[in-house]
Amino acid sequence: MDNLENRELLINLFEKYSSFLTQNQRQIFQLYFFEDLSYAEISQITATTRSAIFDALKKTKIKLMKFYDELERK
């Protein structure tokens, strides 16, 4: 799966399952994918480190893919 397909899948999953994410996960996902902000820009907005943003985004992607695997691939 290329990056564009992966990005589209994650955005679609976010639109379906965002209510299962934390407020922080939703905010970071929206800033990164919809506002197209960098880790540094998001870290300034959220008053955290870039590595914290990277980790939160990674956990969010894993969580969304878990929903996909468990609920949609069956």
PDB file of N, CA, C, O and CB in Angstrom:
ATOM      1  N   MET A   1       0.860  -1.177   0.000  1.00  0.00           N
ATOM      2  CA  MET A   1       0.000   0.000   0.000  1.00  0.00           C
ATOM      3  C   MET A   1       0.905   1.239   0.000  1.00  0.00           C
ATOM      4  O   MET A   1       1.781   1.373   0.854  1.00  0.00           O
ATOM      5  CB  MET A   1      -0.978  -0.001   1.241  1.00  0.00           C
ATOM      6  N   ASP A   2       0.690   2.123  -0.944  1.00  0.00           N
ATOM      7  CA  ASP A   2       1.541   3.317  -0.981  1.00  0.00           C
ATOM      8  C   ASP A   2       1.072   4.352   0.031  1.00  0.00           C
ATOM      9  O   ASP A   2       0.025   4.196   0.660  1.00  0.00           O
ATOM     10  CB  ASP A   2       1.551   3.927  -2.389  1.00  0.00           C
ATOM     11  N   ASN A   3       1.847   5.391   0.176  1.00  0.00           N
ATOM     12  CA  ASN A   3       1.567   6.405   1.196  1.00  0.00           C
ATOM     13  C   ASN A   3       0.231   7.105   1.004  1.00  0.00           C
ATOM     14  O   ASN A   3      -0.462   7.395   1.979  1.00  0.00           O
ATOM     15  CB  ASN A   3       2.660   7.427   1.206  1.00  0.00           C
ATOM     16  N   LEU A   4      -0.138   7.380  -0.243  1.00  0.00           N
ATOM     17  CA  LEU A   4      -1.410   8.053  -0.496  1.00  0.00           C
ATOM     18  C   LEU A   4      -2.586   7.156  -0.119  1.00  0.00           C
ATOM     19  O   LEU A   4      -3.543   7.611   0.507  1.00  0.00           O
ATOM     20  CB  LEU A   4      -1.514   8.467  -1.971  1.00  0.00           C
ATOM     21  N   GLU A   5      -2.513   5.894  -0.495  1.00  0.00           N
ATOM     22  CA  GLU A   5      -3.587   4.956  -0.126  1.00  0.00           C
ATOM     23  C   GLU A   5      -3.658   4.795   1.391  1.00  0.00           C
ATOM     24  O   GLU A   5      -4.746   4.755   1.965  1.00  0.00           O
ATOM     25  CB  GLU A   5      -3.366   3.576  -0.799  1.00  0.00           C
ATOM     26  N   ASN A   6      -2.513   4.704   2.027  1.00  0.00           N
ATOM     27  CA  ASN A   6      -2.461   4.565   3.472  1.00  0.00           C
ATOM     28  C   ASN A   6      -3.042   5.803   4.152  1.00  0.00           C
ATOM     29  O   ASN A   6      -3.791   5.691   5.123  1.00  0.00           O
ATOM     30  CB  ASN A   6      -1.019   4.326   3.935  1.00  0.00           C
ATOM     31  N   ARG A   7      -2.700   6.968   3.645  1.00  0.00           N
ATOM     32  CA  ARG A   7      -3.218   8.226   4.192  1.00  0.00           C
ATOM     33  C   ARG A   7      -4.738   8.293   4.052  1.00  0.00           C
ATOM     34  O   ARG A   7      -5.436   8.667   4.994  1.00  0.00           O
ATOM     35  CB  ARG A   7      -2.567   9.432   3.485  1.00  0.00           C
ATOM     36  N   GLU A   8      -5.245   7.931   2.880  1.00  0.00           N
ATOM     37  CA  GLU A   8      -6.689   7.938   2.656  1.00  0.00           C
ATOM     38  C   GLU A   8      -7.399   6.958   3.579  1.00  0.00           C
ATOM     39  O   GLU A   8      -8.461   7.264   4.122  1.00  0.00           O
ATOM     40  CB  GLU A   8      -7.001   7.603   1.202  1.00  0.00           C
ATOM     41  N   LEU A   9      -6.807   5.778   3.754  1.00  0.00           N
ATOM     42  CA  LEU A   9      -7.393   4.780   4.652  1.00  0.00           C
ATOM     43  C   LEU A   9      -7.448   5.315   6.076  1.00  0.00           C
ATOM     44  O   LEU A   9      -8.478   5.205   6.740  1.00  0.00           O
ATOM     45  CB  LEU A   9      -6.588   3.466   4.606  1.00  0.00           C
ATOM     46  N   LEU A  10      -6.350   5.893   6.548  1.00  0.00           N
ATOM     47  CA  LEU A  10      -6.320   6.427   7.908  1.00  0.00           C
ATOM     48  C   LEU A  10      -7.344   7.549   8.098  1.00  0.00           C
ATOM     49  O   LEU A  10      -7.998   7.619   9.139  1.00  0.00           O
ATOM     50  CB  LEU A  10      -4.919   6.939   8.239  1.00  0.00           C
ATOM     51  N   ILE A  11      -7.483   8.408   7.119  1.00  0.00           N
ATOM     52  CA  ILE A  11      -8.467   9.499   7.218  1.00  0.00           C
ATOM     53  C   ILE A  11      -9.889   8.935   7.256  1.00  0.00           C
ATOM     54  O   ILE A  11     -10.722   9.397   8.036  1.00  0.00           O
ATOM     55  CB  ILE A  11      -8.313  10.484   6.026  1.00  0.00           C
ATOM     56  N   ASN A  12     -10.160   7.947   6.423  1.00  0.00           N
ATOM     57  CA  ASN A  12     -11.488   7.312   6.440  1.00  0.00           C
ATOM     58  C   ASN A  12     -11.760   6.635   7.777  1.00  0.00           C
ATOM     59  O   ASN A  12     -12.862   6.736   8.315  1.00  0.00           O
ATOM     60  CB  ASN A  12     -11.607   6.285   5.304  1.00  0.00           C
ATOM     61  N   LEU A  13     -10.768   5.951   8.306  1.00  0.00           N
ATOM     62  CA  LEU A  13     -10.922   5.294   9.604  1.00  0.00           C
ATOM     63  C   LEU A  13     -11.123   6.325  10.710  1.00  0.00           C
ATOM     64  O   LEU A  13     -11.923   6.119  11.622  1.00  0.00           O
ATOM     65  CB  LEU A  13      -9.698   4.416   9.913  1.00  0.00           C
ATOM     66  N   PHE A  14     -10.398   7.424  10.625  1.00  0.00           N
ATOM     67  CA  PHE A  14     -10.557   8.487  11.624  1.00  0.00           C
ATOM     68  C   PHE A  14     -11.980   9.030  11.608  1.00  0.00           C
ATOM     69  O   PHE A  14     -12.581   9.259  12.658  1.00  0.00           O
ATOM     70  CB  PHE A  14      -9.552   9.628  11.369  1.00  0.00           C
ATOM     71  N   GLU A  15     -12.509   9.232  10.414  1.00  0.00           N
ATOM     72  CA  GLU A  15     -13.871   9.759  10.311  1.00  0.00           C
ATOM     73  C   GLU A  15     -14.898   8.797  10.911  1.00  0.00           C
ATOM     74  O   GLU A  15     -15.916   9.234  11.447  1.00  0.00           O
ATOM     75  CB  GLU A  15     -14.217  10.041   8.849  1.00  0.00           C
ATOM     76  N   LYS A  16     -14.639   7.504  10.825  1.00  0.00           N
ATOM     77  CA  LYS A  16     -15.564   6.514  11.389  1.00  0.00           C
ATOM     78  C   LYS A  16     -15.377   6.313  12.886  1.00  0.00           C
ATOM     79  O   LYS A  16     -16.352   6.187  13.628  1.00  0.00           O
ATOM     80  CB  LYS A  16     -15.393   5.192  10.684  1.00  0.00           C
ATOM     81  N   TYR A  17     -14.116   6.284  13.333  1.00  0.00           N
ATOM     82  CA  TYR A  17     -13.820   5.825  14.689  1.00  0.00           C
ATOM     83  C   TYR A  17     -13.202   6.882  15.602  1.00  0.00           C
ATOM     84  O   TYR A  17     -12.668   6.541  16.657  1.00  0.00           O
ATOM     85  CB  TYR A  17     -12.906   4.662  14.618  1.00  0.00           C
ATOM     86  N   SER A  18     -13.261   8.129  15.226  1.00  0.00           N
ATOM     87  CA  SER A  18     -12.624   9.168  16.049  1.00  0.00           C
ATOM     88  C   SER A  18     -13.214   9.258  17.455  1.00  0.00           C
ATOM     89  O   SER A  18     -12.535   9.683  18.390  1.00  0.00           O
ATOM     90  CB  SER A  18     -12.750  10.513  15.366  1.00  0.00           C
ATOM     91  N   SER A  19     -14.458   8.865  17.602  1.00  0.00           N
ATOM     92  CA  SER A  19     -15.080   8.919  18.939  1.00  0.00           C
ATOM     93  C   SER A  19     -14.428   7.943  19.918  1.00  0.00           C
ATOM     94  O   SER A  19     -14.600   8.075  21.130  1.00  0.00           O
ATOM     95  CB  SER A  19     -16.577   8.613  18.834  1.00  0.00           C
ATOM     96  N   PHE A  20     -13.682   6.964  19.400  1.00  0.00           N
ATOM     97  CA  PHE A  20     -12.994   6.000  20.255  1.00  0.00           C
ATOM     98  C   PHE A  20     -11.575   6.453  20.618  1.00  0.00           C
ATOM     99  O   PHE A  20     -10.873   5.768  21.362  1.00  0.00           O
ATOM    100  CB  PHE A  20     -12.941   4.645  19.566  1.00  0.00           C
ATOM    101  N   LEU A  21     -11.164   7.587  20.100  1.00  0.00           N
ATOM    102  CA  LEU A  21      -9.837   8.118  20.390  1.00  0.00           C
ATOM    103  C   LEU A  21      -9.921   9.136  21.521  1.00  0.00           C
ATOM    104  O   LEU A  21     -10.989   9.674  21.814  1.00  0.00           O
ATOM    105  CB  LEU A  21      -9.215   8.758  19.131  1.00  0.00           C
ATOM    106  N   THR A  22      -8.786   9.388  22.144  1.00  0.00           N
ATOM    107  CA  THR A  22      -8.756  10.421  23.180  1.00  0.00           C
ATOM    108  C   THR A  22      -8.809  11.796  22.518  1.00  0.00           C
ATOM    109  O   THR A  22      -8.584  11.927  21.315  1.00  0.00           O
ATOM    110  CB  THR A  22      -7.482  10.285  24.071  1.00  0.00           C
ATOM    111  N   GLN A  23      -9.103  12.792  23.302  1.00  0.00           N
ATOM    112  CA  GLN A  23      -9.139  14.171  22.801  1.00  0.00           C
ATOM    113  C   GLN A  23      -7.782  14.549  22.215  1.00  0.00           C
ATOM    114  O   GLN A  23      -7.710  15.174  21.157  1.00  0.00           O
ATOM    115  CB  GLN A  23      -9.533  15.159  23.933  1.00  0.00           C
ATOM    116  N   ASN A  24      -6.721  14.172  22.897  1.00  0.00           N
ATOM    117  CA  ASN A  24      -5.368  14.476  22.432  1.00  0.00           C
ATOM    118  C   ASN A  24      -5.075  13.787  21.103  1.00  0.00           C
ATOM    119  O   ASN A  24      -4.517  14.406  20.196  1.00  0.00           O
ATOM    120  CB  ASN A  24      -4.336  14.051  23.483  1.00  0.00           C
ATOM    121  N   GLN A  25      -5.439  12.530  20.980  1.00  0.00           N
ATOM    122  CA  GLN A  25      -5.226  11.795  19.730  1.00  0.00           C
ATOM    123  C   GLN A  25      -5.999  12.432  18.581  1.00  0.00           C
ATOM    124  O   GLN A  25      -5.473  12.571  17.476  1.00  0.00           O
ATOM    125  CB  GLN A  25      -5.642  10.327  19.894  1.00  0.00           C
ATOM    126  N   ARG A  26      -7.237  12.817  18.837  1.00  0.00           N
ATOM    127  CA  ARG A  26      -8.048  13.466  17.796  1.00  0.00           C
ATOM    128  C   ARG A  26      -7.414  14.782  17.354  1.00  0.00           C
ATOM    129  O   ARG A  26      -7.316  15.062  16.159  1.00  0.00           O
ATOM    130  CB  ARG A  26      -9.483  13.716  18.305  1.00  0.00           C
ATOM    131  N   GLN A  27      -6.986  15.583  18.320  1.00  0.00           N
ATOM    132  CA  GLN A  27      -6.408  16.886  17.996  1.00  0.00           C
ATOM    133  C   GLN A  27      -5.135  16.728  17.173  1.00  0.00           C
ATOM    134  O   GLN A  27      -4.964  17.406  16.160  1.00  0.00           O
ATOM    135  CB  GLN A  27      -6.114  17.675  19.278  1.00  0.00           C
ATOM    136  N   ILE A  28      -4.251  15.850  17.594  1.00  0.00           N
ATOM    137  CA  ILE A  28      -2.988  15.660  16.879  1.00  0.00           C
ATOM    138  C   ILE A  28      -3.234  15.107  15.486  1.00  0.00           C
ATOM    139  O   ILE A  28      -2.606  15.553  14.525  1.00  0.00           O
ATOM    140  CB  ILE A  28      -2.061  14.723  17.660  1.00  0.00           C
ATOM    141  N   PHE A  29      -4.136  14.145  15.362  1.00  0.00           N
ATOM    142  CA  PHE A  29      -4.447  13.579  14.049  1.00  0.00           C
ATOM    143  C   PHE A  29      -4.986  14.662  13.115  1.00  0.00           C
ATOM    144  O   PHE A  29      -4.564  14.761  11.963  1.00  0.00           O
ATOM    145  CB  PHE A  29      -5.469  12.428  14.183  1.00  0.00           C
ATOM    146  N   GLN A  30      -5.908  15.461  13.611  1.00  0.00           N
ATOM    147  CA  GLN A  30      -6.489  16.518  12.783  1.00  0.00           C
ATOM    148  C   GLN A  30      -5.450  17.552  12.366  1.00  0.00           C
ATOM    149  O   GLN A  30      -5.433  17.986  11.214  1.00  0.00           O
ATOM    150  CB  GLN A  30      -7.623  17.203  13.529  1.00  0.00           C
ATOM    151  N   LEU A  31      -4.597  17.941  13.279  1.00  0.00           N
ATOM    152  CA  LEU A  31      -3.571  18.924  12.942  1.00  0.00           C
ATOM    153  C   LEU A  31      -2.586  18.372  11.917  1.00  0.00           C
ATOM    154  O   LEU A  31      -2.149  19.093  11.020  1.00  0.00           O
ATOM    155  CB  LEU A  31      -2.825  19.362  14.199  1.00  0.00           C
ATOM    156  N   TYR A  32      -2.245  17.116  12.047  1.00  0.00           N
ATOM    157  CA  TYR A  32      -1.262  16.519  11.140  1.00  0.00           C
ATOM    158  C   TYR A  32      -1.868  16.197   9.773  1.00  0.00           C
ATOM    159  O   TYR A  32      -1.290  16.544   8.743  1.00  0.00           O
ATOM    160  CB  TYR A  32      -0.682  15.250  11.759  1.00  0.00           C
ATOM    161  N   PHE A  33      -3.016  15.543   9.756  1.00  0.00           N
ATOM    162  CA  PHE A  33      -3.587  15.071   8.488  1.00  0.00           C
ATOM    163  C   PHE A  33      -4.478  16.094   7.788  1.00  0.00           C
ATOM    164  O   PHE A  33      -4.483  16.154   6.559  1.00  0.00           O
ATOM    165  CB  PHE A  33      -4.378  13.826   8.731  1.00  0.00           C
ATOM    166  N   PHE A  34      -5.223  16.892   8.531  1.00  0.00           N
ATOM    167  CA  PHE A  34      -6.153  17.833   7.911  1.00  0.00           C
ATOM    168  C   PHE A  34      -5.557  19.233   7.767  1.00  0.00           C
ATOM    169  O   PHE A  34      -5.816  19.923   6.781  1.00  0.00           O
ATOM    170  CB  PHE A  34      -7.430  17.903   8.722  1.00  0.00           C
ATOM    171  N   GLU A  35      -4.760  19.650   8.750  1.00  0.00           N
ATOM    172  CA  GLU A  35      -4.142  20.978   8.693  1.00  0.00           C
ATOM    173  C   GLU A  35      -2.747  20.932   8.072  1.00  0.00           C
ATOM    174  O   GLU A  35      -2.165  21.972   7.764  1.00  0.00           O
ATOM    175  CB  GLU A  35      -4.065  21.580  10.091  1.00  0.00           C
ATOM    176  N   ASP A  36      -2.217  19.725   7.891  1.00  0.00           N
ATOM    177  CA  ASP A  36      -0.906  19.500   7.274  1.00  0.00           C
ATOM    178  C   ASP A  36       0.224  20.218   8.016  1.00  0.00           C
ATOM    179  O   ASP A  36       1.121  20.796   7.401  1.00  0.00           O
ATOM    180  CB  ASP A  36      -0.934  19.958   5.825  1.00  0.00           C
ATOM    181  N   LEU A  37       0.162  20.170   9.350  1.00  0.00           N
ATOM    182  CA  LEU A  37       1.198  20.790  10.166  1.00  0.00           C
ATOM    183  C   LEU A  37       2.308  19.783  10.459  1.00  0.00           C
ATOM    184  O   LEU A  37       2.080  18.573  10.450  1.00  0.00           O
ATOM    185  CB  LEU A  37       0.602  21.335  11.480  1.00  0.00           C
ATOM    186  N   SER A  38       3.488  20.286  10.713  1.00  0.00           N
ATOM    187  CA  SER A  38       4.636  19.432  11.051  1.00  0.00           C
ATOM    188  C   SER A  38       4.583  19.045  12.526  1.00  0.00           C
ATOM    189  O   SER A  38       3.799  19.587  13.305  1.00  0.00           O
ATOM    190  CB  SER A  38       5.975  20.155  10.730  1.00  0.00           C
ATOM    191  N   TYR A  39       5.444  18.090  12.887  1.00  0.00           N
ATOM    192  CA  TYR A  39       5.541  17.702  14.300  1.00  0.00           C
ATOM    193  C   TYR A  39       5.923  18.910  15.162  1.00  0.00           C
ATOM    194  O   TYR A  39       5.385  19.099  16.252  1.00  0.00           O
ATOM    195  CB  TYR A  39       6.580  16.562  14.483  1.00  0.00           C
ATOM    196  N   ALA A  40       6.851  19.718  14.664  1.00  0.00           N
ATOM    197  CA  ALA A  40       7.301  20.890  15.420  1.00  0.00           C
ATOM    198  C   ALA A  40       6.161  21.887  15.621  1.00  0.00           C
ATOM    199  O   ALA A  40       5.994  22.433  16.712  1.00  0.00           O
ATOM    200  CB  ALA A  40       8.476  21.573  14.702  1.00  0.00           C
ATOM    201  N   GLU A  41       5.385  22.122  14.578  1.00  0.00           N
ATOM    202  CA  GLU A  41       4.258  23.056  14.688  1.00  0.00           C
ATOM    203  C   GLU A  41       3.201  22.530  15.659  1.00  0.00           C
ATOM    204  O   GLU A  41       2.648  23.287  16.457  1.00  0.00           O
ATOM    205  CB  GLU A  41       3.626  23.302  13.305  1.00  0.00           C
ATOM    206  N   ILE A  42       2.930  21.245  15.584  1.00  0.00           N
ATOM    207  CA  ILE A  42       1.939  20.647  16.496  1.00  0.00           C
ATOM    208  C   ILE A  42       2.449  20.687  17.926  1.00  0.00           C
ATOM    209  O   ILE A  42       1.679  20.939  18.853  1.00  0.00           O
ATOM    210  CB  ILE A  42       1.620  19.188  16.086  1.00  0.00           C
ATOM    211  N   SER A  43       3.740  20.441  18.113  1.00  0.00           N
ATOM    212  CA  SER A  43       4.295  20.456  19.477  1.00  0.00           C
ATOM    213  C   SER A  43       4.193  21.851  20.092  1.00  0.00           C
ATOM    214  O   SER A  43       4.000  21.975  21.301  1.00  0.00           O
ATOM    215  CB  SER A  43       5.768  19.990  19.467  1.00  0.00           C
ATOM    216  N   GLN A  44       4.318  22.890  19.288  1.00  0.00           N
ATOM    217  CA  GLN A  44       4.142  24.250  19.804  1.00  0.00           C
ATOM    218  C   GLN A  44       2.696  24.505  20.209  1.00  0.00           C
ATOM    219  O   GLN A  44       2.437  25.120  21.243  1.00  0.00           O
ATOM    220  CB  GLN A  44       4.579  25.277  18.758  1.00  0.00           C
ATOM    221  N   ILE A  45       1.766  24.040  19.404  1.00  0.00           N
ATOM    222  CA  ILE A  45       0.344  24.239  19.694  1.00  0.00           C
ATOM    223  C   ILE A  45      -0.069  23.492  20.957  1.00  0.00           C
ATOM    224  O   ILE A  45      -0.817  24.016  21.783  1.00  0.00           O
ATOM    225  CB  ILE A  45      -0.513  23.778  18.509  1.00  0.00           C
ATOM    226  N   THR A  46       0.426  22.261  21.100  1.00  0.00           N
ATOM    227  CA  THR A  46       0.013  21.416  22.224  1.00  0.00           C
ATOM    228  C   THR A  46       0.944  21.517  23.431  1.00  0.00           C
ATOM    229  O   THR A  46       0.697  20.887  24.459  1.00  0.00           O
ATOM    230  CB  THR A  46      -0.065  19.981  21.776  1.00  0.00           C
ATOM    231  N   ALA A  47       2.002  22.299  23.311  1.00  0.00           N
ATOM    232  CA  ALA A  47       2.980  22.495  24.400  1.00  0.00           C
ATOM    233  C   ALA A  47       3.599  21.166  24.846  1.00  0.00           C
ATOM    234  O   ALA A  47       3.731  20.895  26.039  1.00  0.00           O
ATOM    235  CB  ALA A  47       2.305  23.187  25.606  1.00  0.00           C
ATOM    236  N   THR A  48       3.975  20.347  23.861  1.00  0.00           N
ATOM    237  CA  THR A  48       4.674  19.098  24.140  1.00  0.00           C
ATOM    238  C   THR A  48       5.892  19.014  23.223  1.00  0.00           C
ATOM    239  O   THR A  48       6.179  19.940  22.466  1.00  0.00           O
ATOM    240  CB  THR A  48       3.732  17.862  23.942  1.00  0.00           C
ATOM    241  N   THR A  49       6.592  17.905  23.302  1.00  0.00           N
ATOM    242  CA  THR A  49       7.775  17.729  22.463  1.00  0.00           C
ATOM    243  C   THR A  49       7.394  17.101  21.129  1.00  0.00           C
ATOM    244  O   THR A  49       6.318  16.521  20.977  1.00  0.00           O
ATOM    245  CB  THR A  49       8.822  16.862  23.179  1.00  0.00           C
ATOM    246  N   ARG A  50       8.296  17.231  20.173  1.00  0.00           N
ATOM    247  CA  ARG A  50       8.065  16.591  18.865  1.00  0.00           C
ATOM    248  C   ARG A  50       7.992  15.081  19.006  1.00  0.00           C
ATOM    249  O   ARG A  50       7.199  14.429  18.327  1.00  0.00           O
ATOM    250  CB  ARG A  50       9.177  16.969  17.871  1.00  0.00           C
ATOM    251  N   SER A  51       8.815  14.525  19.884  1.00  0.00           N
ATOM    252  CA  SER A  51       8.783  13.070  20.064  1.00  0.00           C
ATOM    253  C   SER A  51       7.457  12.617  20.676  1.00  0.00           C
ATOM    254  O   SER A  51       6.973  11.528  20.365  1.00  0.00           O
ATOM    255  CB  SER A  51       9.954  12.617  20.950  1.00  0.00           C
ATOM    256  N   ALA A  52       6.873  13.433  21.535  1.00  0.00           N
ATOM    257  CA  ALA A  52       5.563  13.096  22.104  1.00  0.00           C
ATOM    258  C   ALA A  52       4.495  13.115  21.016  1.00  0.00           C
ATOM    259  O   ALA A  52       3.587  12.284  21.020  1.00  0.00           O
ATOM    260  CB  ALA A  52       5.189  14.080  23.240  1.00  0.00           C
ATOM    261  N   ILE A  53       4.602  14.055  20.090  1.00  0.00           N
ATOM    262  CA  ILE A  53       3.659  14.130  18.968  1.00  0.00           C
ATOM    263  C   ILE A  53       3.835  12.906  18.081  1.00  0.00           C
ATOM    264  O   ILE A  53       2.854  12.277  17.684  1.00  0.00           O
ATOM    265  CB  ILE A  53       3.867  15.438  18.146  1.00  0.00           C
ATOM    266  N   PHE A  54       5.082  12.565  17.769  1.00  0.00           N
ATOM    267  CA  PHE A  54       5.364  11.389  16.955  1.00  0.00           C
ATOM    268  C   PHE A  54       4.775  10.141  17.597  1.00  0.00           C
ATOM    269  O   PHE A  54       4.115   9.350  16.924  1.00  0.00           O
ATOM    270  CB  PHE A  54       6.875  11.222  16.755  1.00  0.00           C
ATOM    271  N   ASP A  55       5.009   9.957  18.898  1.00  0.00           N
ATOM    272  CA  ASP A  55       4.499   8.783  19.609  1.00  0.00           C
ATOM    273  C   ASP A  55       2.972   8.747  19.631  1.00  0.00           C
ATOM    274  O   ASP A  55       2.372   7.695  19.414  1.00  0.00           O
ATOM    275  CB  ASP A  55       5.036   8.761  21.035  1.00  0.00           C
ATOM    276  N   ALA A  56       2.348   9.888  19.890  1.00  0.00           N
ATOM    277  CA  ALA A  56       0.885   9.944  19.937  1.00  0.00           C
ATOM    278  C   ALA A  56       0.285   9.628  18.576  1.00  0.00           C
ATOM    279  O   ALA A  56      -0.713   8.915  18.482  1.00  0.00           O
ATOM    280  CB  ALA A  56       0.414  11.324  20.410  1.00  0.00           C
ATOM    281  N   LEU A  57       0.892  10.157  17.524  1.00  0.00           N
ATOM    282  CA  LEU A  57       0.395   9.900  16.174  1.00  0.00           C
ATOM    283  C   LEU A  57       0.578   8.429  15.805  1.00  0.00           C
ATOM    284  O   LEU A  57      -0.295   7.827  15.180  1.00  0.00           O
ATOM    285  CB  LEU A  57       1.115  10.801  15.153  1.00  0.00           C
ATOM    286  N   LYS A  58       1.700   7.862  16.187  1.00  0.00           N
ATOM    287  CA  LYS A  58       1.962   6.444  15.920  1.00  0.00           C
ATOM    288  C   LYS A  58       0.927   5.572  16.638  1.00  0.00           C
ATOM    289  O   LYS A  58       0.383   4.644  16.038  1.00  0.00           O
ATOM    290  CB  LYS A  58       3.398   6.059  16.368  1.00  0.00           C
ATOM    291  N   LYS A  59       0.654   5.856  17.902  1.00  0.00           N
ATOM    292  CA  LYS A  59      -0.339   5.097  18.670  1.00  0.00           C
ATOM    293  C   LYS A  59      -1.736   5.247  18.058  1.00  0.00           C
ATOM    294  O   LYS A  59      -2.509   4.291  18.021  1.00  0.00           O
ATOM    295  CB  LYS A  59      -0.352   5.563  20.141  1.00  0.00           C
ATOM    296  N   THR A  60      -2.047   6.441  17.586  1.00  0.00           N
ATOM    297  CA  THR A  60      -3.346   6.687  16.957  1.00  0.00           C
ATOM    298  C   THR A  60      -3.487   5.866  15.683  1.00  0.00           C
ATOM    299  O   THR A  60      -4.529   5.254  15.452  1.00  0.00           O
ATOM    300  CB  THR A  60      -3.525   8.183  16.647  1.00  0.00           C
ATOM    301  N   LYS A  61      -2.453   5.848  14.860  1.00  0.00           N
ATOM    302  CA  LYS A  61      -2.487   5.056  13.625  1.00  0.00           C
ATOM    303  C   LYS A  61      -2.654   3.578  13.932  1.00  0.00           C
ATOM    304  O   LYS A  61      -3.429   2.889  13.269  1.00  0.00           O
ATOM    305  CB  LYS A  61      -1.211   5.279  12.805  1.00  0.00           C
ATOM    306  N   ILE A  62      -1.932   3.085  14.933  1.00  0.00           N
ATOM    307  CA  ILE A  62      -2.038   1.670  15.322  1.00  0.00           C
ATOM    308  C   ILE A  62      -3.454   1.361  15.797  1.00  0.00           C
ATOM    309  O   ILE A  62      -4.022   0.326  15.447  1.00  0.00           O
ATOM    310  CB  ILE A  62      -1.011   1.326  16.436  1.00  0.00           C
ATOM    311  N   LYS A  63      -4.015   2.261  16.591  1.00  0.00           N
ATOM    312  CA  LYS A  63      -5.375   2.056  17.112  1.00  0.00           C
ATOM    313  C   LYS A  63      -6.398   2.029  15.973  1.00  0.00           C
ATOM    314  O   LYS A  63      -7.295   1.185  15.960  1.00  0.00           O
ATOM    315  CB  LYS A  63      -5.739   3.168  18.123  1.00  0.00           C
ATOM    316  N   LEU A  64      -6.261   2.947  15.026  1.00  0.00           N
ATOM    317  CA  LEU A  64      -7.185   2.984  13.893  1.00  0.00           C
ATOM    318  C   LEU A  64      -7.057   1.724  13.037  1.00  0.00           C
ATOM    319  O   LEU A  64      -8.062   1.178  12.582  1.00  0.00           O
ATOM    320  CB  LEU A  64      -6.929   4.232  13.035  1.00  0.00           C
ATOM    321  N   MET A  65      -5.834   1.264  12.819  1.00  0.00           N
ATOM    322  CA  MET A  65      -5.629   0.046  12.034  1.00  0.00           C
ATOM    323  C   MET A  65      -6.162  -1.174  12.771  1.00  0.00           C
ATOM    324  O   MET A  65      -6.619  -2.129  12.143  1.00  0.00           O
ATOM    325  CB  MET A  65      -4.142  -0.142  11.713  1.00  0.00           C
ATOM    326  N   LYS A  66      -6.108  -1.150  14.086  1.00  0.00           N
ATOM    327  CA  LYS A  66      -6.682  -2.251  14.877  1.00  0.00           C
ATOM    328  C   LYS A  66      -8.199  -2.300  14.678  1.00  0.00           C
ATOM    329  O   LYS A  66      -8.771  -3.377  14.514  1.00  0.00           O
ATOM    330  CB  LYS A  66      -6.338  -2.084  16.392  1.00  0.00           C
ATOM    331  N   PHE A  67      -8.843  -1.142  14.692  1.00  0.00           N
ATOM    332  CA  PHE A  67     -10.280  -1.096  14.409  1.00  0.00           C
ATOM    333  C   PHE A  67     -10.559  -1.657  13.023  1.00  0.00           C
ATOM    334  O   PHE A  67     -11.504  -2.422  12.830  1.00  0.00           O
ATOM    335  CB  PHE A  67     -10.815   0.347  14.521  1.00  0.00           C
ATOM    336  N   TYR A  68      -9.744  -1.276  12.077  1.00  0.00           N
ATOM    337  CA  TYR A  68      -9.907  -1.751  10.697  1.00  0.00           C
ATOM    338  C   TYR A  68      -9.782  -3.269  10.631  1.00  0.00           C
ATOM    339  O   TYR A  68     -10.616  -3.944  10.028  1.00  0.00           O
ATOM    340  CB  TYR A  68      -8.865  -1.095   9.771  1.00  0.00           C
ATOM    341  N   ASP A  69      -8.741  -3.794  11.253  1.00  0.00           N
ATOM    342  CA  ASP A  69      -8.521  -5.248  11.236  1.00  0.00           C
ATOM    343  C   ASP A  69      -9.642  -6.015  11.912  1.00  0.00           C
ATOM    344  O   ASP A  69     -10.083  -7.050  11.413  1.00  0.00           O
ATOM    345  CB  ASP A  69      -7.210  -5.585  11.908  1.00  0.00           C
ATOM    346  N   GLU A  70     -10.101  -5.510  13.043  1.00  0.00           N
ATOM    347  CA  GLU A  70     -11.105  -6.232  13.819  1.00  0.00           C
ATOM    348  C   GLU A  70     -12.534  -6.051  13.312  1.00  0.00           C
ATOM    349  O   GLU A  70     -13.350  -6.966  13.423  1.00  0.00           O
ATOM    350  CB  GLU A  70     -11.034  -5.796  15.240  1.00  0.00           C
ATOM    351  N   LEU A  71     -12.841  -4.882  12.758  1.00  0.00           N
ATOM    352  CA  LEU A  71     -14.225  -4.592  12.417  1.00  0.00           C
ATOM    353  C   LEU A  71     -14.538  -4.593  10.930  1.00  0.00           C
ATOM    354  O   LEU A  71     -15.680  -4.834  10.541  1.00  0.00           O
ATOM    355  CB  LEU A  71     -14.592  -3.290  12.974  1.00  0.00           C
ATOM    356  N   GLU A  72     -13.549  -4.328  10.100  1.00  0.00           N
ATOM    357  CA  GLU A  72     -13.857  -4.157   8.680  1.00  0.00           C
ATOM    358  C   GLU A  72     -13.286  -5.241   7.777  1.00  0.00           C
ATOM    359  O   GLU A  72     -13.800  -5.461   6.680  1.00  0.00           O
ATOM    360  CB  GLU A  72     -13.354  -2.839   8.224  1.00  0.00           C
ATOM    361  N   ARG A  73     -12.268  -5.899   8.202  1.00  0.00           N
ATOM    362  CA  ARG A  73     -11.640  -6.892   7.332  1.00  0.00           C
ATOM    363  C   ARG A  73     -12.318  -8.260   7.397  1.00  0.00           C
ATOM    364  O   ARG A  73     -12.001  -9.143   6.600  1.00  0.00           O
ATOM    365  CB  ARG A  73     -10.186  -7.035   7.695  1.00  0.00           C
ATOM    366  N   LYS A  74     -13.214  -8.439   8.302  1.00  0.00           N
ATOM    367  CA  LYS A  74     -13.870  -9.751   8.473  1.00  0.00           C
ATOM    368  C   LYS A  74     -14.819 -10.063   7.365  1.00  0.00           C
ATOM    369  O   LYS A  74     -15.444 -11.124   7.367  1.00  0.00           O
ATOM    370  CB  LYS A  74     -14.610  -9.810   9.776  1.00  0.00           C
TER     371      LYS A  74
END
